Amino acid sequence: MNDVKGFTLTELLMVLIIISVTLAIGLPNVQSLIISSRLTSSANAMVSALQLARFEALKQQKNVVIANKNGQWENGWIVFIDEKKGSQAPNNQLDTNEFILANFDALHSSLTVKFPTAYKNYVYYDKYGQINVNGTFSFCSSSVLQDFRSVVIASTGRVHVELPVILPTPTQQTSTTTTIAPSPYETKCK
């Protein structure tokens, strides 16, 4: 009797078909999860910077600035105390005698940041913990236009994150699709 151990060609082909179908169904969901994670991480980094700046402004009784690197928020940002020099007012720029409190890395290349023109190069908190102007930083994905995270800054300096809200909308008799509900804050990701 001939005892041959192994798999037949038919068994191997069936396994390959099952793996292919599983990957075809699951891979888009994994990519969406990765994009969502990048957006959340970036928004949380901005929230951390803003909260640190507000706390230090109140603690030090000085202006604390969050400034972008190399003229773009996508390149990262720094948090520093804007010191007065003699009779000069703070200039919202990092000078040689000023201490960097935190340094945040660049965003992933698939992400962009949308912001009001008042936030072009910097945002600062004054010694009372108030922001120079209220507004929103929107972190957008270039691959999924519907997904975003918006960091909303009130004029009082308080910060919160706005997420997209997914609402089911029935389309025909048997199928349903999902749409993104409009945000009360301007996202500018579209």
N, C-alpha and C positions, 0 to 999 in steps of 0.2 A: 504494500500500500504506500502510496506516495503522499506524505504529509507536507504540503507546501503552505507556509504561513505568509500572510501579507494581504494586500488589498487588491481587489479587481479594478480594472479600468473604469467600470461603471460606478463603483463606490467612490473612487477619487473624483470623477466628474460631478457626481451628486454633491459631494462636499464642497467643491469649487463653486458650484451654482448657488448653494446655500450661503456661502461666505460672500459672494458677489452681490446677491440680493440684499443681504444684511448691511453691507457697506453702502450700497446705493441708497438705501433708506436712511441709514443712520448718519452718514457723513455730513449732510447739510445741517443736521441738528447740532453736531459737534462744532461746526464752523460758527454757527449762530451763538453757541454758548461761549466760544472763545472771544468773539467780538463783544458780546455783552459783558464778559469779564474785563476786557480791556477798557471799555467805556466806564464801568463802575470803578475800576482802579484809578483811572485818570481823574474822574470827578472827585473821588475820595482824597486824592492827593491835593487837589485844589482846595477842598474843604479844610484839610489839615493846615495848609498854608494860611488860609484866611483866618482860621481860629487861632493859630499861633500868633499871627500878626495882631489880631485884636487883643489877645491876652497880654502880649508884650507892650502894646501901646498903652493899655490901662496901667500895667505894672510900672513901666518906665516913665510914664507921663511924657511920651515923645511920639512923633510920627513914626510909624512902621510901614514900610513899603514892600509890596509884592511886585516885582518887576520881571518882565520876560527876558529871556536870553537871546541875544543877537537879533532883537526886533521882532521875534515871533514867539507866541505862546507854545507852539508845537515843539520848540527847542528846549522847553523847560522853563523854570522860573526860580528866583531867589527871594528870600525874605531877609530884610535888613532894617536896622534902626537908622533913620535919617537924622543925623546929628546937625545941630546948628553950628556954624563956624563964626564965632564972634557975633557980630550984629546981623549977619546974613540969615535969611529964613531957610528952612529945609528946602532942598532942590529936587527931591524925589529921584535922585540918581545916586548910584553907589560911588562914593568917593574913597580915597585911600585910607582915611581914618575911621571908616565905618565898618562895623562888625556884621558879618553874614550870619544870621540865625539859622537858616536852613537853605538847602540847595536841592531842587527837585529836578529829576532827569527828564530827558526829552520823551515825548509821546511816541507810541508805535507809529510807523509810517502810514498805516491805514486810517489814522484818526486825524481829525481837524478840530480847531477851536473857533467858534464864532462868538463875537463879543461886541458890545456897543463901542462907538468911536471913543468914548471917554476912557475906555480900558485899553486903548491901543498899545501902550508901552508899560503901564503900571496902574496899580490900585493902591491906595494907602488908607490907613486908619489914623485918625488924629488921637491926641492924648485922652479924649473922652470915649474912645472906642467906636467912633462913628466913621463910616466909610465916606470917601470923598464924593461919590455919587452912586446911587443904587443902580443895579443892572443884573445881567445874566451872562454867565459863561456857559455856552452850549458845546458839549463834546459830542462830535458827530462821527459816524463811521462812513467812510467813502464807499464801502461795499453794500451796506444795508441802510438806505436812506431813512427808513422808518425808525431805526433805533438811535437813541440819543440819551444823554444825561445832561441836565441843565442844573448848574449851581446858581441859585438865586440869592442875591445879596440885597437885603433891605437897607433903607437909608440909616437905620439904627445900627447896622453892622452885623445883624444876625444873618445866618446862612442856613439854607436848606437845599436839598437835592430834589429836583423834579424828574420823575420817571415817565416814560410813555405808558399810557393806560390802554390796554387791549380790550376792546369791546366786541362781543360776538354780534354779527349782523346777519340775520337770515336772508338768503338770496333766493333760492327757489324752494320747492316744496320739501326736498329731502336733504339738501346740502347746506352747510353754513360756512361762512368765511369770517375772518377777523379783520378788523380795521383799527387803526390807531386813533384814539379820541384826541381832539384838539386840546392842546395845553393852554392854560390861562396865561402862560408866560411865552414870550417870543423865543422860539428855538433857532430859527434861521438855518436849519439843517437841510431844508428842501431845496 
